[in-house]
């Protein structure tokens, strides 16, 4: 049977989409080469030939899996099963879960980060259908676009169609979460809870829209100026941020990368009707001089770190000492970012108040929303130079806070704190840039 005109048209459009995809991947790699790198250029061109690249992609697709529930959120080194599931349809409308979204669950991908390009390839859409959906349906238009060899095209499509399928029988792992569920009479089910990454992504996207969309910003501004506005806005008090993957979110999953490793947690608490308001740090040139060090948890952590360093001062450094020190330092960093996040909730421009004597760098750090209304300030904020100053202030403060006669902190320790903070602030800057 001759292919239909519609199928022939689809085939040509699929070929064009594939060619454009490969060109977009190839161009930045070629741009990095020097003119005399002829061999490297030819290798890149050969590797991005459609037949060569697609054949390699069909081999590498087994390194990744499309899922809705992923195991690596429990621990990045967990090796057990991740699953693709629409959720429990019997849970009902009064229980929120993956089943609530039915067919709207955004697919996630786990596995080798080096093979995520294969997933991006399969997400290409032509006339409303992704290449993955076409591969699963054994679409003849896709087969014709992939190769003139029908058997080879079918083999590749079959390989691509396995993306949502489990990689082997269900299995848990010693680093995964496990739960004994009592059945009575001394019997139990061993449950292995998996993180619902598809559901979490939908919640994250909704909260992000409510907090940072142009419409929400306009509504908040109207409230501050006591003006009417055609729509309202939502607030999420006491929102916590759970991080997965640290500086390597792609090692957890694709959607985790898109979330920058963030998972926002709503408070599971009774409502609090009154709470202390967040006060701007007025009448001080630096929050490291007064405001931040006086926080209860900061005082506790710096004292604990100082005492720990004294105890191990004459002990040979080992993995246990390094791990314990890293945990204390990480907790101090968490307090630092929590402190900044609290001040970010204040109305934009609080640092313009005549009572504010903060240095310029800390104004950029703690009042980033001011950039929306102050062009000169926006220039300073966008330059990013303030980040190095914050790192310096923090390093000097922490050194002074934990130094003792037995454990004097010097330039090397200060630079270590500053380097770690600089790495963290670079991630924060990406988030803040999207918010403004």
CORMO-V737643 format. One record per pair of residues at least 12 apart in sequence whose C-alpha atoms are under 7 Angstrom apart, sorted by the first residue. I is the first residue (numbers start at 1). J is the second residue. Records with the same first field share a line. If there is no record, write none. Layout:
I: J + J
//
This chain:
7: 141
8: 141
10: 141
11: 141 + 142 + 144 + 145
12: 145
13: 126
14: 126 + 142 + 145
15: 145
22: 48
26: 48
57: 118
58: 156 + 159 + 160
60: 115
61: 118 + 160 + 163
63: 111 + 112 + 115
64: 109 + 110 + 111 + 112 + 115 + 163
65: 109 + 110 + 111 + 163 + 164 + 165
66: 84 + 107 + 108 + 109 + 110 + 163 + 164
67: 82 + 83 + 84 + 107 + 108 + 109 + 164
68: 83 + 84 + 85 + 107 + 108 + 196 + 197 + 198
69: 82 + 83 + 84 + 194 + 195 + 196 + 197 + 198
70: 82 + 83 + 194 + 195 + 196 + 197
71: 176 + 194 + 195
72: 252
73: 195 + 244 + 252
74: 176 + 177
75: 175 + 176
76: 252
78: 173 + 175 + 176
79: 173
80: 171 + 172 + 173
81: 170 + 171 + 172
83: 166
84: 164
86: 98 + 99 + 102
87: 99
98: 199
105: 198 + 199
106: 198
107: 198
108: 198 + 253 + 254 + 255
109: 253 + 254
110: 252 + 253 + 254
113: 250 + 251
132: 160 + 161
135: 157 + 158 + 160 + 161
136: 161
138: 157
172: 192
177: 192 + 193
178: 190 + 191 + 192 + 193
179: 191 + 192
201: 255
204: 263 + 264
210: 233 + 234
212: 435
216: 233
219: 231 + 232 + 233
238: 267
239: 264 + 265 + 266 + 267
240: 264 + 265 + 266
241: 262 + 263 + 264 + 265
242: 262 + 263 + 264 + 265
243: 261 + 262 + 263
244: 261 + 262
245: 261
246: 261
249: 261
278: 343
280: 343
282: 355 + 356 + 357
283: 355 + 356 + 357
284: 357 + 358
285: 357 + 358 + 359
286: 358 + 359
288: 397
298: 332 + 335
301: 328 + 332
302: 401 + 402
303: 402
305: 328 + 402
306: 402 + 403
309: 407
310: 406 + 407
313: 407
340: 366
343: 366
344: 366 + 367
348: 367 + 369 + 370
349: 367 + 369 + 370
351: 363 + 367
361: 386 + 389 + 390
362: 390
364: 381 + 386
369: 436
372: 436
387: 422 + 425
388: 422
391: 418 + 421 + 422
392: 418
394: 418
395: 414 + 415 + 417 + 418
396: 414
399: 414
//
